Amino acid sequence: MDRKDDYISIVDIRDAERSIRGFVTRSPLVFSPHFSEKSGLNVYLKPEIFQPTRVFKLRGVVNKLRSLTNAERVATASSGNHGLSLAYASKIFHKHAKIFVPEWANPDKIKSITSFGAEVVVGGDSYEAAQSEAKNYCKEQNIEFIHPFEDRYVIAGQGTIGLEIYQDMPEIDTVIVPVGGGGLISGISTALKSLNGNIRIVGVQGENNPTTVNAYYGRSQSGTPRKSIADGLITKTASSVTLDIIRKNVDGMVTVSEDEIERSLLSLLVNEHFLVEPSGAASLASLLSKRSILQSSKNVAVVLSGGNVNISYLKGLLQKEVELA
C-alpha cells in the first residue's frame, strides 16, 4: 500500500475490497420510505449493523490482519467496537488479541470481546490512557498494535463502504457519516471523491464532544471529554492523520444533541426495525434536523455505523417518553 502522494488511495480501497471479501458482510443500501417522506429527500440507509460484530470496524480490522502474515499476537485500545472487531477477526485468523479498554467502556461490549477469546485489560479514565498502556505493552512485548483509525489498512477497509454505496447507487449526491476518530469518514470520503468529486460528504459528531468538528473548522478543541450516549464518537483530541484526509475530502461537519440522537435511534427501531446504537444513529439525527443537507440535495445515503446497544440503556430509553424523529 505504498503511495507517495496520499495516505491512502482508491487503489488501496479496491485492494481492501478484495482482501475482506468473504470475511465481512456486504451491507445493503436500503431505501427508506418513512425517512424519505419525513425529509423530502430520497433517503437510503447503509446499515453496518449486519456485520458479524454489528459494526463497520470489522472491515478495517480484517484488512489489517490480512496484511500481517507473520504476527501471532496483536493488541489494541478501544472503547468497545474496535476491540470487539479485533477479537472476532483474531479468532478467525488464529491470533491472540489483547484489548485495553477505559473504565467507562460498555460492559456488554467487553463481555462480547471476551466471548471471542480475547484478553481484556480495563484501566484508565479515557481512551487515550488505555491507548498509552496498550502501546507500552506492545513495545515491551514486540507485538503489533492495531490502531482503530490511524492506520492505512484500517482506513482502506472502512472505505469499502463508500465503494459499495457508489456501486449500488451512483446517483447519490450526499453521504452522511458519523465521526469519532475519523477513520470511517476518511475511508468513505476517499472512495467517493475518487469516483465522483461532486458527491457531498458530511461528518456528524455529538455536540457534547465536538472535537473533530472543532478541529475541522479551526476552532479550539475541548479538553476533557463529556459524558455522552454516543460513546463511539468521543475523542479527546483530533487525529492529525485523519484530519488531513477529512479537510481534503469532506464538505462539512455538523453536531447533533443527545435528544436528537435518541429520537433517531427510536425512530429507526420503530419505523425500520433497525436496532442502531447511539453513535450509529447520529448520522440520521443530522439529516432529520436538516443540518447536513443542502437545498440541492436529492439522493442521500445515511451510514448507520453500528448496532451494539447497551441493553440497560435501551431498556431505560424504551421506558422514557421520547418524541420520535
Buried (B, 14 or more C-beta within 10 A) or exposed (E): BEEEEBBBBBEBBBBBBEBBEEBBBBBEBBEBEEBBEBBEBBBBBBBBBBBBBBBBBBBBBBBBBBBBEEBEBBBBBBBBBBBBBBBBBBBEBEBBBBBBBBEBBBBBBBEBBBEBEBEBBBEBEBBBBBBBBBBEBBEEEEBBBBBBBBBBBBBBBBBBBBBBBBEBBEEBBBBBBBBBBBBBBBBBBBBBBBBEEEBBBBBBBBBBBBBBBBBBEEEEBBEEBEEBBBBBBBBBBBBEBBBBBBEEBBBBBBBBBBEBBBBBBBBBBEBBEBBBBBBBBBBBBBBBBEBBBEEEBEBBBBBBBBBBBBEEBBEEBEEEEBEBB
